[in-house]
Amino acid sequence: MLASLPWLSALLAGALTALGIAVLARYAGRLSLIDIPHGRKRHPARTPLVGGLALALGFFLSALIGGQLGAVSPAFWLAAALLLATGVLDDMREFSSRPKFAVQIAAGLMVVYWGGGLLTDLGDLFGFGAIHLGWAAVPFTVFGFIGVINAINMIDGIDGLAGLLVLASLLGFAAIAQAGGLTGDARLILLLCAALAAFLAFNLRTPWRSRAAVFLGDAGSLFLGFVLAWYAITFASHPSGPMQPVTALWLLAIPLFDAVRMTAKRLCRGGNPFAADREHLHHLLLGYGLVTSKVVVIIGAVHCGFVALGLANEFWLHWPAHVMYLGFLLLFAGYVVLLRRLQTKLAADPAKDMPPPACRRQEKK
């Protein structure tokens, strides 16, 4: 019955997520799922890390009750559960990056060999014909899979930001699925959108709440990153061709911009590309004097613009893939220049706690 009433299923997903947050938050201390402010973590109070777990459970249970588990391959559910469990354990004990990286590789291989998600070509990115990956298809797909997961993990730095960006991207994938005749995928994505919206009701700052009641946690960022990677890869490689590979870049623009820039900076300094710091886009805007809610609105609006342009090209504009790719690269270059100038201004102000923009190897303490 619920399968024929997608909006009722979506309401159920939201209600189950809200209920899960309310219950899990009460026991977060006993479960060691509490984020305690220290070091780079500057939120004002101890906060439960149960948002991601609750939305994943709300999503799964609503799909189960609505009879929609079969809309995707079993590999989706197994890999999602593996990453969710890894994230929960990391929220409890804070693993190093290596075990998480190994699990992400395993999940990526599940997608390739069991889930049917393999990028064999990237489309005509340079105007000289389609780029066929050949033997590099498997490592490239797994690399892209890991990249998207970590992009979402990296952008999850202030209240409401990651959830809002993921919601916009998911709605973009839902539109593509519906237009491409993939109704089961579209309904499943909308279930997750409903669960994510319920989470944001607890995570976004509002006039009546000055801070997040719960955080997404690594469980949530790994899980949501996986879902985005799944649909980016499977839609771009689907036999019916519902989406050009280049469109995935536009649907994931801001997280990818931030992740590529930060990874390059850390490698340039000789550091760990997965190490945490406070040089992300949202940190720079906060350092410039904007409040958290305004930062979320600004970044969210820009990301929605990118998603809308990607969808407009798929449905109406039909610009060549190499034009869209060149536009994406030019915007990324502008993004890097803009943030470098912003960081230079912040570094020139001794009152700001921001590092200088120069790309140099970190000094040993």
N, C-alpha and C positions, 0 to 999 in steps of 0.2 A: 504493500500500500504506500509506504513512504517513498519507495523508489519512483512512483508515479506522481508524487507531490514533492518536488525538489525543495521548495521553499519551506515546507514543514520539516524536512530533514535538516535544512540549514538552521532553522530555529532550534531544533533539538541539539545540533552541534554546539550552538552558542550557549544554550542552557546547561548542557553537560560540562562545557568548559568553565563556565562561571561557578557551577557547583563544585567542580574539581578544585578550582582555585580556593574557594572558601574552605573546603575540607583540608586540603593539603597544607594551606598556610597555617592552620592551627597546629599541625604536627611537624612543621618545617624544622623546628629546633631539634626534635627527637631524631629526625631523619638526617641531620647535619646538612640541611639544604638552606643555609642562611648565609647571605653575603654580608660580611663585616667590613666596614670602612677601614682602610689602611692604605698607606703608600699612594699609588696612583688612583685608588678607588676613593673618590671624594664625595660620595653621596652621604647625606646627613644622618642616616640611621641604619640599623640592622634590617635587612630586607629579605623576605623569603625568595628562594630561587626555584619556585614551583610553577611559574607561568608556562614555560615550555612543555613540561611534563603534563600539565592539566590540558593544554590545548591539543596535544598529541592524543591523549586519551579521549577527549571529547570528539575529536575528528574520527578516530578509529571506531569508537562505540556507535556513533551516528551512522557511519558507513556500514557497520555490521548490522545494526537494527534496520537500516534502510535497504539492505540487500545490495549494496554497491561495492563490496569488496572485490568482486570479479571484474570491475571496470578497468583494472590495471593488472599487470603481471604479479604473481606471488613474490617475485624478486623485489618489487617495490616495497611490500610490507616487511619482508625479511630484512632488507638493507636499512629501511627506516627504523625498525626496531633495534637493530644493531647499533646504529648511530645514536639513537635516543638513549639506550642503556649506557653507552660510552659517555655521553654527555652528563647523564645523571651521576655516574661514578666520578666524573671529573669535577662536577659541582660539589661533591662530597669531599673529595680528597685532593683536587688540583693536580692532575697528571702533568707530566712533561709533554712536549709536543710530539715526541716520537711515537708513543703508543696510539695517540689519536690519529696521527698520520697513517700508521699501519692499518687501522680500522677503516679509514677513508679509502685507502687503496683497495682493501678487500671489498668494500661496498661498491666502489667503482667497477671492479671486475665482475661483480654480480650483475650490475646494470648491463655491461657489455655482453657477457656470455650467457646470461639467463634472462635478462629483461629485454633484450633486443635493441638496446640503445647503443649504436655504433656509428660514429661520424666517419663516413667513407670519403666524403668530399665537403669542401667548405664553400662551394659556390664560386661564382666569378668575382672574386674580391679585387682583382687588379685589372679587369677589363680584357684579359687575354684568354678567357675560357675558365671552366671549372677547375678548381685545385683538388686533385685526387690525392688522398693520403697514402694509399697503398699499405705497405707494411707498418707505417706509422699510425694507422687508424686507431689501434687499441691503446698505445701509450698516450696519444693525443687526447682521446676521449676521456681516459682516466685522469689525465692532467687537468683537462677542462672541468671535469666533475669535482675534483679536489679544489680547484681554484674558486668555483662558485660557492662551495661550502664555506671555505675560509673567508671569502669576501663578506658573507653575511655575518660570520663570527666577528670579523674586524669592525664592521659598521655598528655593531651592538655596543654602543658606548654611552649613550644618554637615554633618558626615559622616553620611550615611545618611538624612537627613530627606526630601529631595525624592523619592528612590527609594521610600521606605516609603509616603509619602502617595500617590504615583502608583500604586503597586501596589494599595493599598486601593481607590482609585477605579476602576482597571481591573477588579478583581474584581467591583465593583458593576456596571459596564457589561456584563461577561460574564454575570452572573446575569440581567440584564434581557434581553440578547440571547437567551439560552437559553430563558427563559420566553416570549419573544415569537416563538419559532420561527425566529430568525435564527441557525441553527446554524453557518453559515460564519463569521459575525462572532464568535460565541462562541469557536470554535476558534482563530481568528486572535488574539483578545485573549489567550487562554491561552498562546499561543506567546510573545507579548510579556511576559506575566507571568513565564514561565519564564526568559526572557532577563534580565529585570529582577532576578529573584531571584538569578541567577548573579552579576550585577553587585554586588548588595548584599553578597554573600559577600566581596567585595573592598573594599567601601566602608563598611560598618558597623563601628563600634568594638566590639570583643569583649574578653572577659577575656584572650585570648591575642594581641590586637593593639590597641595603644594609639592608633592613628591609621589613617586610610583609606590603602589601598595605591594606589588610583586615584580620580580625581574624575570626575564626570559630564561636566563641561565644558559650554560653551554649546551644543555639538553635541547633547549628550544632553538638555539641558533644552528646547531648541527642538523637538527631535524628539518627546520625550514629551509636551510641551505640545500639539503639533500633533495627536497621536493622541487625547488626551483631548478636545480641541476638536472633532475630526472626529466622534467618537462622541456627544458631547454634542449637537452640532447635527444630525447625520444621524438619530439615534434620536428626538430631539424633533420632527423634521419628517418622519419616515418615514410613508408612507401607511398602514401597518398600525398605527401609533401604539403602539409598544412602551413608550413612556415619556412622561410629562407633561413639558413644558419646565421646570416648577418643580423637578422631581426632580434635574435636572442641577445645580442650585445646591447641593443637599444632598450630592451625590456629589463635589463640588469645594469643599466649604465652607471648610476652613482656608486653602488657597491663595487663594481669592477674598477671604476676610476680610482676610488680610494684604495682598494687592495693592491692594484698594480703600482700606484705611486708609493705606497708605504713599503711594499716588498722591495722595490728598487732602491729606496733610500736606505733600508736596513742592510741590504746586500752591499751597497756602495760603502757603507761604514764598516763592513766586515762583521756585522752582527747576525743574530738569528732572525730570519725573515718572519718567524712566527712570534717573536718576542713582543710583549705589550708595551706601549708607550702612550704619550699624550700629544701626538702630532697629527692625528687624523683631522679630517675636514671639520667635524663637529667640535673638536677641541680647539681648533684655531678660531672658529667663529665665537665660541664661548670666551676665549682669551681676548677677542676683539671687543667684548663688552655686551654681547647679545645674551639674553636670558634663554634658558633651555627651550621653552615653548616656542620662541621665535625661531631658534635654530632648526627645530624639528619642522616647523611650517615652511621655512625657506628651502631646506634640503628636500623635503617631501614634494613641494610644488615643482621644483626643478626636475626631480625624478619623474613625476607624473607627466611633465612635458615631454621628456624623452620617451616614455612608454607610449604616449599618445602619438608621437611622430612615427615610432616603429609600427604601430597599428595602422596609422593612416597610409603608410607606404604599402603595407600588406594588402589593404582593402581597396584603396583608391588611387594613390599616387603612382605606384608601380615603378619607382625609380630603379635603375639598375643596381645590382648588389655592390658594384665597385664604387658607385656614387655614395651609397649609404655608408660603406666602410670608410671611404675617405672623409666623409663628414664626421663620422664617429672619431677618427684619429685626430682631426683638427680640433674638435671639441675637447678631446682629452688633452691635447697640447695646450689649449687655452686654459684648461682647468689647472694644469701643473704650473703654468706661468702665474696665474692669479694667486694660487696658494703660496707660491714661493714669495711673491711680493707681500702677501699678507703676513707670512712668517717673518719676513725681514722687518716689517714695521713693528711686529710684536717683540722681536729680539732687540730692537733699538730702544724699547721702553723698559727700563730696569724694574718697573713695577710688575711687569708681566712675567709669569713663570713659564716661558716657552723657550725651546732650544733654537739656536741660530740655524739658518737655512743651508749653510755650507755642507756639502756632502763629503765628510771626511771620517776616517776611522776613529771610533770611540777611544778615548783615553782610558788606560787602566787605572782603576782606583787603588 
